[in-house]
Every structure is written in C-alpha cells, then in structure tokens.
C-alpha cells in the first residue's frame, strides 16, 4: 500500500485497515489525485478478476476497470470519471455502472465513491466501494436451477436452445391468457468467423462467453438470455413496452461494443440485433423467425445496429426497411 498514508491511512493503523478492508465482500480500492490505484482489496480481486499485483500503481483508466454507464458510454476520460468528479467537488457519489472484468465481459455493479482528505483537510484521493448488483445475484440462482434441469449452455453459462423454447412457450401462454406483453431480441456476433480464423477457436469461445455475460448483465433478473446456437443469442424480456424493448436492445448493443478481451491482443466484437414484440397469434417458431429476419436486416444495413419492426421507434434504432 505505497503512499497510502498520504491518501488517508495513518502509518500506525495501516495494517488494521488493510485487514478490515480485505475481509469485506465488496470491492474496495483507493486512488490518489492522479487516479493511480494505491490499494486494491480481495473483494475487488474477486469481482474483477484482477489481482492487486496487476493493478496497484496503475492509473484506473489504463485498461483496468474502464467503467461504462448503462448506455455504454466510457467513463474513464477525466471529464466524465466519477472518481475525478468526487475529488474535484469533495462530495460523495453513488452510481450503477458496468466495470470491465479481466475475462473481457461487463459486470453490473453499484458503486459508492467518497473523497479522502489529508490531515490538512485537502482532498488527496478517493475511495471507491463497489458491489454486485442484485440482479446479478438473482441470475446466479437462476444458473444453478438451469444446471440442475440440464437447460444451461455449458460454454457461455446462459440458457440453452431448449430452455429458450420453453420460455417462449410460457411467455406466449401468458400473453394469450392475460395479455402480458413481452419482447424478443435475436442477436448475432458480427464477423465471428473472422475472429476464429485470426485468433483461434479458444479465443472464439471466450468471445462468446464474454458476449453472453455482457447481455445477461444488462437485462433484468426475471428476463431470459439463451444461446440459440453458434454465435447467436436470444433474449426474452417480459412486462415491457415497445420503447423499453428498443432502449434495452440499444443499450446491449453499446455494452457489447465496449467489451473486449486482452489475449494479449485486444479482441472486440459487435452484435447485430433484431427486436420485436410478441403477438397473440404468434407461435415460438414464428416469433423467432421474425426476430431472426430483423437481425439479418441489421446485417444488411451495416451490422452493429438494432433493427425492429416497431412502428413507434424514437430511440435511435433503424427501421426494418433501412
């Protein structure tokens, strides 16, 4: 914990505070005024995959956490960095963000940042505490249940195609009986064959896992994400409007675009998304076929975009006829 006493730890109490913070389940780290990481607890190691040895002494913007907001906007530049804002204003800040895991995917966390002052009362750094979002915990329980029922895709950790079919049938039954709306997104990783050819199948598998985890982290705990096959994914989102569906689809597109593996070369991908609301006369097959056709329309329109058959857009996505 080099220089920790200059940021907030007293020399005599450093070991006490280190022991205290290392036993927290939440991630905790300290930065100095230059946003260099000077302390990284075990909770941060567990939640991010980065060891203290890998990050202490580096600036937090140097390819470590690379926070993005829910719209996929990068928060690491100084003008948008939450830690920089806290140190500049001298006030605390709470925010839901997506951090970059060492394995490449985005992790939803709730973060609390506070300024640290030296003995003279001047702000000398910032302390950030971050924890798993509650939706992520619920998703872990869902994974356990899917494993027990052999409905889990072993590579990506999301539901498999069989589970997707069951979920579509259940959601359609609710729609037809109670009028409960739901939407479907069909997502395909752009230029995936080129990733396999250039980097090998092991990296391709890691990319699929990264994309799956990023999608799952961006939806609600009661929504469903499944691997349909190959590099294709299906997301089923219940109890939402057309606008909600399209907003969430665009959010997922941006988050995937902001995700990347480092192996050691940086490997990033994008997705093309077809989004549609279910209709009472749909079958699971007709609903998937429609979403799949919209996804291919997104491919034809240039990839890395959302295409929908919705009549009320207004959220920056393309129409089917673009």
Helices and strands as residue ranges (DSSP letters): H 4-7, G 11-13, H 14-22, E 27-32, E 37-40, H 42-48, H 52-55, H 82-89, E 93-100, E 106-117, E 123-132, H 134-148, H 161-178, E 182-189, H 192-199, H 201-218, E 224-229, E 232-238, H 242-257, E 260-262, E 266-268, E 271-277, H 284-300, E 306-308, E 318-319
